[in-house]
Amino acid sequence: MNDHTPRHGRNEPSSMFFWPTADRPVAVKGDGIYIWDDDGRRYVDASCGPQTTNIGHNNRAVVEAMRAQMDDICFAFRSHFKNGPAERLADRLAVLGAPKGLTRAFFCSGGSEAVEGAIKLARQYAIAKGEATRYKIISRLPSYHGSTLGALSLTGDPQMFAPFAPMMQTQPKIPAPFVVERPEHESEDEAALRYANMLEDQIIAQGPSTVLAFIVEPIGGAATGALTPPDVYYARVREICDRYGLLLIYDEVMCGSGRTGRYLAGEHWLANPDIVAMAKGLAAGYVPLGAVMARGDIVQTVEDAGGYAHGHTYSAGPLACAAGLAVLDVLMDNDLVANAAEKGAVLKARLEGLMDEFPFIGEVRGKGLMLGFDVMADRQQRIPLPPSLDAGSAIAQACYDRGLIIYSRRMLDGVRGDHFLVTPPLNVTSEEIDLIVELLRQGLSDFAPKAAAVMA
Ligand code: PLP
């Protein structure tokens, strides 16, 4: 048994430093959807951390596969050796990506690295094609693409990037398609097309020959609470990218790896991305692992021009890739992508059901088990709850106190949000969904009087 006792007790300073969060207990054990703390208290992890532990905690098949790999070799540097797990994982991803034309993979250690890798591949492709004037990457507001400076320059969160703005080249943004806030005379599809057309306006404003790519989470994550645009949106986006010679990059760091009920979230639409960034669910929290998936001809063009000038020490390490392969086996052998679609539909309907009981739930959104909801003082008018209520933290904490972990986020000062992600593992059972919904109901009930006071 490992020693899980922290050097310091609870509520005492730590030698580590992080983005501030509430003081938290010590996690000592995980199994499936549950985590236990050092007081023996059980939590239902309906968040998968930050949408990461997609096959649940402590899956024995993955642990055994990692142990077997560790017995053989933990690390071999790619400049010195090939390794089987990395080659096999790339082959498996190429098969999964083939319907979208994504047949080549670069491995890294997380989402920010995957986004950096994706935009650097895009830039090198433009240079190789003789289009070196292209360097701007349009993204959406709000959005989250990572915390390293390149990825942060794409992240649509003014508070997050403001301190670092002088250190980087902030990239142009267009509004994320919150079509639910459309004017009365407009249909959902019309609103979605209006939002998509903003991409064209921005390209023209920037100067088309300077714009390299558009990056987007096909189904939104932390920044938009599972925002899912109507089907017409991505077809129009693709059309505009083609018209102006932009690459379309999907950031599937959160929504990929089966979470939305398709292996790639982009599979929900006919439009094909050129490059996809993946991480989180790829190795499902067992090790840090990310990937850039790209069209074969893009990679070939870059290779012909001298090769992809990018890499990390841990790129394509055998242990990380062995874990990624084992996670993929668990996903496929147990039909977990289909389970995500099926259980996701049930959970979404149950969350929508909670709207009758809790008038401050504004909208439930998402696909598969990438589900979210936001809270509003007025659902019809889309008036947010006052930021002073801090509904995001208050509701998530009320749930936590009852043993349920959901993911809360407050974007743009609570003006666009507060919202929540409810994203259990892809092997969630019907009984576990019952438990999640019941605990969520209790957490929302704890908060309800506060909302009622400002809604009255
Ligand atoms: N892109 C998206 C859509 C994300 O959700 C995240 C993390 O939440 C990232 C990129 C950055 O990933 P990481 O935290 O692994 O660097």
Residues whose N, C-alpha, C, O or C-beta is under 5 A from the ligand:
A	BS01	PLP	G110 G111 S112 E113 Y144 H145 G146 E217 G221 D251 V253 M254 A279
